Amino acid sequence: MLRYVMLTIISLMMAFPFYWMVMSGFKTNDEIFRFPPTFWPETFLWSNYVDAWHAAPFARYILNSIGVGAAISLLQIINSSMMAYALTHMRFRLKGLFTGVVLLGYMIPSTAVYLPSYLVLSKLQLLDSYTGLILSNCVSVFSIFLIRQAFMQISHELVEAGQLDGASHFRILWTIITPLARSTFAVMVLITFIEQYNNYFWPMLITKSPDLQLVSAGLRSFFVEGGAYGLKWPQIMAASAFTIAPLLILFLFTQKTIMQSVNMSAGVNKN
């Protein structure tokens, strides 16, 4: 009982900032700063959410973030699974060295490659475009390492059985190995999508058009350039609330798969 009470308290502490953000979107500016604070609005001002939605093209920002995040997640599924399969279930010379080089790339800070990546995109004329936003993030060392760990838990005998039946490496990968690691893929997609949805600095660096702005950059424009910062806190809270709605919906649809992945990993470690 004590364990459940502690978990409940911790859960409420983590959920409280989201509750405060949503409720503050319904309050007046004075009510937000009132002391002692009010945890329930005196009057629900739905107009705050409407005003915030129309104050900036948030629909465009959200669609941009969803589209870019989904495309990057799909591309990372393809290239990460192929790379992980080669590192775990294929035999070739210097395999260990190649694996070490890939994992070494995980130690390099992302900011260290911003300048060369920018120059490459400039040479390819992909700056200020959806293509540049997607292709510059379509490979992730973290995703490769995550899928590699999942593939290492799958018996190599399944690969050998597929080869005896005449299946190619691509068929073995997509019809045998990948379905067995679908929980890990769900976790990878969730992490990748959230990361790209909230990505701020790199998209701001390679895009200038307002039509290409993602949610984070759009919120900044609303806060600073729109004059809302320090003046319209109810609208700021409202805008912040409906921009994270896609992430909450994504988590609701994938939480069962995430828990299955956690339980599967715990069982493997225990065994």
N, C-alpha and C positions, 0 to 999 in steps of 0.2 A: 504493500500500500504506500509506503514512504517513497519508493522508487517512482510510482505513478504520479504521486503528488509533486515530486521534484520535476519530473518531465513535463507535467502540466504547467507548472510555474515558469519553467524555461521557455516552453512553447508560447505562453502568453507574453513573455518579455520580448520574444523575437517578433511576434505578430503585432505588438502594440504600435511600433512606428508606422506600419501600414494602416492600421485603424485610425491613428491620429491624422495621417495624411488625408485619408478619404473623408473623415469627419470635418477636418479643417476646410475642405473644399466647399462645405455647405455653410460655413460661418461668415461673419463679417470680419473685417480687419481688426477692429477693436476687440471682438470676442476671442480671437486667436491669442492675443497678448494679455488677456485678462488674467489676473491673479487673485484668488486661486483659479487654476484653469478649469474650464468646463469640458467634460468628456462627451457631452451630447449637445448638439446645436440647439439653441433656443428656437430658432426657426430654420427649416431646411431651405436654403437659397439655391434652388436648382439653376437659377440664372447664372451662378458662378461658373458652372460647368459649360453651359451654353456659350457664355461670353468667352471663356478660355478656348473653346473649340473653334469659334469663329475669329478669334484674334490672330491666329496663325494657321497655315495649311497643315494642321496636324494629321489629317487623313493622308496627305501625300507623304509626310514624314514616316508615318507608321507603315504604309504600303511599301515605301522604299526599304525600310529596315527589314520587314518580313520577306520581301522578295530577295534582297541581297543575302540575308541570313539563310534562307531556304536553299538558294543556289549554291552557296558556299558549303553548306552541310551536305548536300547531295554530292558535290565534287569531292569532298573529303571522304565520304563513304567509299567512293570508287577508288581513289588513289591510295587511301590508307589501307584498305582491305587488300589490294594487290601487293603493296609494299610489305604489309605484315605477313601475307601468305608466303612471299618469297623468302622472308627472313626466318620463317618457322618451318615450312614444309617443303622447301626446295633445297637442293644441294648444288653449290657452285663454289669456285675457288675464291678465297679471301672473304668468305661469308662473315666470319667473325669481325674482321677489320671493317667491313662495310656497315655491320650493325653498330659497331663502336662509333663510327663517323656520324651515323644517323642520330644516335643518342647524344653525341657530343653537341650536335646542333641544338638540342633542347636546353643546353646551358647558356647559349648565346642570348643576351637580352634582345627583345624585339626592337627596341629603339636603336640598337647598334646597326641594324640593316635598313633603317628608314631611308637614309641617303642613297645607298646603292639601288634600293628598290625604286625610289623616286626617279633616279636617272634612267633605269631600265624602262619604266613606264613612259618616261618622256621620249626616249628613243623610239619606242613602239607606238607613240602617239595615242596612248591610252589614258592620259590624264583627263580628269573631268569627264568620266564616262562610267556607265554601269559595268562595262567589261573590265575596266581597270580596277574597280572596287572588288569585283568577284575574283578575277584571276590572281590578284596580288595576295589573296587570303585562301586560295583553294588548296594549299598544302600546309599541313600542320604536323610538326614532329610529335607533339603531344598526342594527337589522334593516332598516329602510326604506332607509338609506344603503347597506347591503351589497347588498340586492336591486337597488337602483337602479343600482349599478355593474355588476352582472351584466346587467341589461336593456340598458344602454347599449352593451354589446358585441354585441348582437343587431341585425342589420340591420333598419331600418325598412321595407325593401321587403317583408319577410314580413308585416308588419302591413297594408301597402297591398294586398298580394295577397289577404289574408283579407277585407279590406273589399270588394274587387272581387267576391269570391265571395258577398257578402251576409252575412258573419259579423259578429256583434255584438262589441263590445269585450270582453265577458265571455268569449265563446267564443274569441276570439283569445288572450286572456290565458291561459286554462286549457288550451287544446288546442295552441297554437303556442308561445307565449313561455315558459310555465312549464316544459314538458318540456325545453327547451333549457338551462334554468338549474337543473336538478335537483341538480347537484353543489353549487352555491352554497346551495341550500335545505337540503341535508344539513348543510353546515357551519353554517348559521344555526341549524338545529334543535339541533345538538350544542352550540353555544355557549350558546343560550338555555336548553336543558335543564340543562346543568351549572350555569349561573348561578342558575337558580331552585331547583335541587336543593340547592345550598349556601347559598341565601339565609337570612340570620339576623335582621338587625335589623328589617327591615320586617314580616315575619310575626310577630315577637315583639311588635311595636308594636300591631298591629291584631287580634291574637288573644290570648285569655286561657285558653280551654279546653284542657286537656291532650290531648283527642282531636284537636285541629287542629294540634298541633305538628309541624313538619317535622324532618328529620334533625338539622340543626344545633342547633336548640333542644332536641331530645330528648337529644342528646349532652351539652349543657350541664347539663340536669337530672340526667343520670346522673353526670356528673363532680362537680357541686357539691352539688345537693340530695340526691343519693343517697349522698353521703359517699365516693365512689370516688376523688376527687382527692387525690393524695399518698399514698394507702393501697393502692389496688388497681390498680397500673399494668398488670399482665397483662390484667385485664379491660378497662381503658381502651384498650389496644392492640387487643384482640380486637374491641371494639365499633367502634373506628375502622376496622378492616379490613373488617368485613362491611357497614358502611354505605356504603363507596365501591365495593362490588362491582357495583351497578347501573351506575355510570359506566364501569367497566372493560369490562363486557359491552357497553354501548352503543358504546364506542370500537372494540371488536373487530369489531362488525358494520358500522361505518361508516368504518373506516380506509381501505378501498379507494376509497370515494367521495371522502373527504377528499384523498387523494393525487391523484386524477384532477382535482379542483378546483384544487389547487396547480399541477399540470402545465399545465392549461388556462390559468390566469392567467399563468403564466410565458410560455407561447407567445404569448398576446395581447400582453403587454408587449414581448416580443422583436420581434414583427411591427410 
